């Protein structure tokens, strides 16, 4: 069965195809006005293995890491800088990593790259660590709770927030995206956080928009049900693309739940 419609987002959101351009402009505007930035910090040899660090005006209270989505195939750190605004205003440093994309990298390799990026950012910012990621990024930060991932700074992680995450990769094997992702049964089993029983038990808040595609609501619920350490927030009147917007607001419920 072809599940492309189940995991299509832009086609079911008004002006959905305009959002990437909007995000890029907002990110560029934020970088122009916020001067306390460290750009292109390397965490590996490849060009994709870089992160940007947004710093507050005072010594950071801790570190927030935002991992972007795009079905492991699209986007990079410069598309999302504006989402750091809320946490930075609350006194936290925010790291935004890029990572190698499919088809050049398999999902398992991307998971390892994100773990390396988090460890690298943790080495330059002290204090507690808060992980959040959107869509495929939600999958990647959820994987950091799994003990099969080599993550040196795991004992510093205070909370994980997978936003609209992909928690079971098996359905994606039935989409045309898999012509690029090449997920097989072994990788689907190994890389699905909802199926992973060897976990660190890090407090987790799974966040999803009430107006998202049913498949994403199911994926979020499945993760929250599978992990006793997780709770679930279904945000009213939010779809897959605007569900992340509250990250820019320091007083939002999303930032309050992340940084509690």
N, C-alpha and C positions, 0 to 999 in steps of 0.2 A: 504494500500500500504506500502511496505517495503522501507524505505529510507536509508538503511544502506550504499549503494554505494554513495549517495549524501553527506554523512558526513564522509566518509572514507578519511583519509589524507595520511597515510604512503604508501598505495598501489599505489598512484599516484605521489609520489615523488621519484626520483632516490635515492636508498639506504636509503629510508625513515625509515626503522626499525633500522638503525644505529644511528639515532639522539639522542635518550635518553642516550646511553652510551657516546656519544660525549659531551653532555651537562654536564653529571655528572663529567667527567674528567676535563672539562674546569672550572666548579664550584670549584672542589677540588683544582685545580692548583691556582685559584685566592685566595682561603682561605689560601693557604700556603704562598703566597707572600704578601698579604695584612694583616697587623698585627692589624689594628685598628678595631677589631670586638667585638661585644657582641653577644654571641650565646645562644640560648635556653631561650630567655626572655619569661616568662610565661604571657599569657593574660587570662588564665582560668585553671581549675583544670585538664582537660584531657591532656594526653600526646601530642595529636595533636595540642593543642592550645599553640603554641610557635612561636616566630618569631626570626629571626636573624637580627641584625642591623650592617650595614657597615657604618663606619664613615670616613669622610675626615680628613685630617691632621690639618685643621683649624676649628674653630667653624662653625657648619653647617649653610648654608644660609636658610635652610628649610628641609623638609622631603619629600622624594619620597617613595611611597609604591608600590611594585610590587606583584601582585597576580597571581599565576601560573594557568595554565590550566590543561587539562587532563580529560575533560568531567566530572568534579566533582568526579572522581573515582580514580585518579592516581596522582603520583608525590608529592613532598613536597619542603620545603624551600631550602634544601641542593642541589637541582638539578639546581639552577638558580643563584647562588651567582655571577658568572661572569658577569651577566647582570647589576649588580650595578656599573660596572667600569666607565661607561660614566658619570652618574650623580655624582658619588663621585669625579671624576676628576674635575667636575664643581663646587664642593664645597658643595654638598648636602649629607645628610645622607640618606641611603636607608634601608628600612625595608622590609624583605621578610618573610611573614607569611606562616606557614602551617595551615591547617584547617581540621576538620573531613571530611572524605570521604564517599561517598555512597558505599555500601548500609546502613552503620551504621547511616548515617545522610541523611535527605532529603535536597533538594536544599534550601528550606526556612530556615532550620537550619544552613546551610553553609553560607548563606547570613548574618545571625545574627552573626555568629562567625567571619566573615571577618570584619564586622562593629566593633566588640569588639577589634579585633586586631589593626585596624586603630586607634581607640581611645587610646589604650594602647601605641602604638608607638608615637602618638601625645603628650602624657603626658610626654615623655622624650626628645622630640626634639621640640624646639620652631620654630616659623616662618610659612610660607605658606606651604601647603600640596599639593602634586601632586600625583594623583592616576593613575596607569596604570596596565593593566592586559591583559593576552593573552588567547584567545579562551574562555573557561569557566571562566577564570579569567577576561576576558573582560566583560562578563556578570556580574560578581560580582562587579567590580568597577562601571559599569554603574548603578547598583542598588543603589549605594551610593548617586546618584542624586535624588533618589525617596524618597518622604517624609514619606512613610510608614515604612522606615528603621530608627531605632533609632540610630542616629549617633551624638554624642555630639560635635565633632570637625568640623561639616559640614561647619560652617561659615569661617573656615580657608582654605578650599579647593580652590585652584586657578585654577586648570584644571584637567579634567579626560581624560585619553586616553585609550579607549577600543580598543585593537588590535585584529583583526579578531574575533569580539565578537559573541556570541550567544544571539541575542536580542529578539527573539520570540521562546519560547520553544515548541510550538505546534508541529512542524515537528518532534521533537525528540521522541514524543509519538509513532511515527510510525517506530521506529528503535528497533532493538533487545537490544540496550543499556537500553531501558526502563524497561527491566526485572530486572535491577539493580537500576535504578534511580527512578522508580515508580512514574513518573510524571502523575498526573491526570489533569482533566480540570481545577479544581480550582487552583492548583499550577501553571499550565502553564499560566493562566491568571494573577495571582498575581505576579509571578516571571519573567515575560517578560518585560524588561525595555522599549521596543519599544511600548508597549501597555499602559504604565503607564502615566497618565495625571497629577498626583500630584507630581511635581518635583520642585527642588530648583533652576533650571536654571543655574547650574554651567557650565562655558564654557567647551565644550567637543570637542575633536578631535578624530574621528573614523578613525582608520588606518587599511588597509587591503592590502594584496599583490595582484597584478594583475594576478598572476599565480595560485591563490587559486582555490579550488573547487567552482563551480558556487553557491552552497548553501551558502558558507561563504561570497562571494561577495554580494549575495542578503541580507543576514542577516546584513551586514555592511551598505549597502545602506538603508535598511529599518529603521535602528536606526537613521541614519543621516537625513533621510526625516521626521521621526516622531518628532524629537527634533529641534525646531528652534535654540536652543543654540549650536547645533552641526554642525561641518563641516566634510568633508570626504576627506581623502587622500588615493588614490589607488597607492601603491608603485610599480613601474615597476620592472619586473624580480624578483619578490619575491613570494615564495610559503608559505604555512602555517607554515613550520618549520623554515625557515630562515628569515621570516619577522621580527623577534625579534632581530636579530643579531646586527642591528645598535645601540641598547641600550648600547652596550659595548664601543662604540666610542663617546667620548665627543663632537666631532665636527660633528656628524651625523645630518641629517635633522630631524630625529625622536626626538633626544634630544633637538634640537633647538625649535621644535614645542611644546614639552612638557613643557619646562622650560622658555617659552617666557614671 
